[in-house]
Structures are given as structure tokens and as C-alpha cells.
Amino acid sequence: MRSSPEQQKICPETGAQLVKIGEEVTQKIAHKPGSYYIKEIIRYKYALPQGAGVLTPPLPEALLERCQADESFLANLLTNLLLSSGNVFVDESPVKMLQPGKGKNHRGR
């Protein structure tokens, strides 16, 4: 669950109002059909009371940590590598799969 911007302005330990001292901007290359663009993630930095440090929210979870490519860009790249190869192979080995709630198996691939 994400904190609302108002909750981020209050010290979690003392309940004191925090002072915004700047922001940290992370840029990632992203893709939407027909174009590539730079996605900016802005995280506000707040000073903790009595010089106890700086509070900066964490970055959102990513497929590859510290990677400058967004998941949309990586998905597009992978899809283009697969489709341009001319050959796509899949494993069609039959396996037994449990049907949820029924307690029975059926054949899946």
C-alpha cells in the first residue's frame, strides 16, 4: 500500500511536520505503441526533525534493479527479437494440472 502525499509529509516516528528539501528524479526509457519516451519518476525528499537525516520514498519495484529501461521498453525489445527471428519454438509437453476448487487433474501444456 502506498502512502498518500500527505502521509509522506509527517515523520513516522515523531509525527512532526517534515520540510521538503528537494526531489530526486529517475529517468527511464519507456515504450508505448508507435513511440519511445522518457518516463520520469519524481520522489520528494524531506528533512527529518532535529537533523536526523533525510526521508526519500523508495523507487517502485522494477523488473531489473538499477536498469534505465522501463518494463514496457524491455517487453517491446524482447517481442521484436522473437518476432524478427522467423522461428518461435514452444514446449508442448503435456503436464497434469490441478483444477482449482475441484480437486481433479486435467491435461495442460
C-alpha positions in Angstrom: 0.0 0.0 0.0 1.4 3.4 -1.0 1.3 6.3 1.4 -0.6 9.4 0.3 1.5 12.6 -0.3 0.0 14.0 3.0 1.3 11.0 4.9 4.7 11.4 3.5 4.9 14.9 4.9 4.8 13.6 8.5 7.6 12.0 10.4 6.7 8.3 11.0 8.4 8.3 14.5 7.5 11.7 16.0 4.5 12.9 14.0 6.2 16.2 13.3 5.7 18.0 10.1 8.5 17.4 7.6 10.1 20.1 5.4 10.5 19.4 1.7 14.2 20.0 0.8 14.2 18.8 -2.8 13.4 16.0 -5.1 15.1 13.0 -6.7 14.3 12.4 -10.4 14.9 9.0 -12.0 14.6 8.7 -15.8 13.8 5.5 -17.7 13.3 4.9 -21.4 9.8 3.6 -22.0 7.7 2.5 -24.9 4.1 2.9 -26.0 2.9 1.6 -29.4 4.4 3.8 -32.1 6.9 5.8 -29.9 9.6 5.8 -27.3 9.7 8.3 -24.5 11.5 9.2 -21.2 9.5 8.3 -18.1 10.3 10.4 -15.1 9.8 9.1 -11.5 9.9 12.0 -9.1 10.4 11.3 -5.4 10.3 14.2 -2.9 13.0 14.4 -0.2 12.0 15.6 3.3 14.3 16.7 6.2 13.7 14.8 9.4 13.4 16.8 12.6 16.5 17.8 14.6 18.8 16.9 11.7 18.1 13.2 12.0 18.5 12.7 8.2 16.6 12.8 5.0 13.5 10.7 4.2 13.1 9.7 0.5 10.5 7.2 -0.6 11.8 4.1 -2.4 11.6 3.6 -6.1 8.7 1.5 -7.4 9.6 -2.2 -7.9 11.3 -2.9 -11.2 11.9 -6.0 -13.3 15.7 -5.3 -13.3 17.1 -3.2 -10.4 19.2 -0.2 -11.4 18.2 -0.6 -15.1 17.4 2.5 -17.1 14.9 0.7 -19.2 11.3 0.5 -18.2 9.4 -2.8 -18.3 7.5 -1.6 -21.4 10.7 -1.0 -23.3 12.1 -4.4 -22.3 8.9 -6.1 -23.3 9.0 -4.4 -26.7 12.6 -5.3 -27.2 12.1 -8.9 -26.4 9.0 -9.2 -28.6 10.8 -7.7 -31.6 13.8 -10.1 -31.1 11.4 -13.1 -31.0 9.2 -12.0 -34.0 12.2 -11.0 -36.2 13.9 -14.4 -35.8 11.4 -16.1 -38.1 11.3 -19.1 -35.7 9.5 -19.4 -32.4 9.6 -22.6 -30.5 7.4 -23.7 -27.7 7.3 -26.7 -25.4 4.0 -28.6 -25.8 4.8 -31.3 -23.4 1.6 -32.5 -21.6 1.5 -32.0 -17.8 -1.1 -32.7 -15.2 -2.6 -29.6 -13.8 -4.8 -29.3 -10.7 -8.1 -27.6 -11.3 -8.7 -25.0 -8.6 -11.5 -25.9 -6.3 -12.3 -29.3 -7.9 -9.5 -31.5 -6.6 -9.1 -33.1 -10.1 -6.3 -33.0 -12.6 -6.6 -32.1 -16.2 -4.0 -32.1 -19.1 -2.3 -28.8 -19.7 0.6 -27.8 -22.0 
